[in-house]
Amino acid sequence: MTHRLRPALPQVTVARPIRDFGLSREYLEGYEDGLIHGDVIGYQRAHDEWHARAEVSAAIAQQVARMGPADELEIRRGRPERAARLRQIMASRGITA
């Protein structure tokens, strides 16, 4: 799995030869593969989390839309003065007449 927005990986450079550190070329290649794989996993998790939050937001928006206009809700709650104030605010903003 690759990701098109993957940032450039840092180049592994050492002043001394690799053998002085006891690291083989295979080890460094495996390290670089791990960095790439870790980035991909991180991007995928962020993407999955974003989608999960978007689903929750959509469900909330649908629930609110089914409730009806705010002024009608206030009437049902027994707060006619608040309903009148909401109508006034909506009219001043050009939402309703």
C-alpha positions in Angstrom: 0.0 0.0 0.0 1.4 3.4 -0.9 0.2 6.8 -0.2 0.5 9.7 -2.7 1.0 12.3 0.1 3.8 10.4 1.8 6.5 12.8 2.9 10.0 12.4 1.7 12.0 10.1 4.0 15.1 11.3 5.6 18.2 9.9 3.9 20.3 7.7 6.3 23.8 9.0 6.1 26.7 8.2 8.4 30.2 9.7 8.6 31.7 6.4 9.4 31.3 3.2 7.4 28.2 1.2 8.2 30.3 -1.8 9.4 31.7 0.4 12.2 28.2 0.6 13.7 27.6 -3.1 13.2 24.7 -2.3 10.9 24.3 -4.2 7.7 22.9 -2.7 4.5 19.9 -5.1 4.9 19.2 -3.7 8.3 19.1 -0.1 7.0 16.9 -1.2 4.1 14.6 -2.8 6.5 14.6 0.3 8.7 13.6 2.4 5.7 10.9 -0.1 4.8 9.6 0.2 8.4 9.5 4.0 8.1 7.5 3.8 4.9 5.1 1.2 6.3 4.7 3.2 9.5 3.8 6.3 7.5 1.3 4.4 5.5 -0.3 3.0 8.6 -0.4 6.5 10.2 -2.1 8.0 7.1 -4.6 5.2 6.9 -5.5 5.6 10.6 -6.0 9.3 10.2 -8.1 8.7 7.1 -10.2 6.1 8.9 -10.7 8.4 11.9 -11.8 11.2 9.6 -14.4 9.0 7.9 -15.7 7.8 11.3 -16.1 11.3 12.5 -17.8 12.3 9.2 -20.3 9.4 9.7 -21.1 10.6 13.2 -21.5 14.2 12.0 -23.8 13.1 9.2 -26.0 11.1 11.6 -26.2 14.1 13.9 -27.1 16.4 11.0 -29.9 14.0 9.9 -31.2 13.8 13.4 -31.4 17.6 13.8 -33.0 17.9 10.4 -35.8 15.5 11.4 -36.6 17.5 14.5 -38.0 20.4 12.6 -37.5 24.1 12.8 -36.1 25.5 16.0 -39.0 27.8 16.6 -41.5 24.9 16.4 -39.4 22.9 18.9 -39.5 25.8 21.3 -43.3 25.9 21.0 -43.5 22.2 21.8 -41.2 22.8 24.8 -43.6 25.4 26.1 -41.4 28.4 25.5 -43.3 30.7 23.1 -41.3 33.8 23.9 -38.1 32.0 22.9 -39.9 30.8 19.7 -40.8 34.4 18.9 -37.2 35.5 19.4 -35.9 32.8 17.1 -38.4 33.8 14.4 -37.2 37.4 14.8 -33.6 36.4 14.5 -34.2 34.2 11.4 -36.2 37.0 9.8 -33.4 39.6 10.4 -30.9 37.2 8.8 -33.2 36.6 5.8 -33.7 32.9 6.6 -37.5 33.2 6.8 -40.1 35.9 6.2 
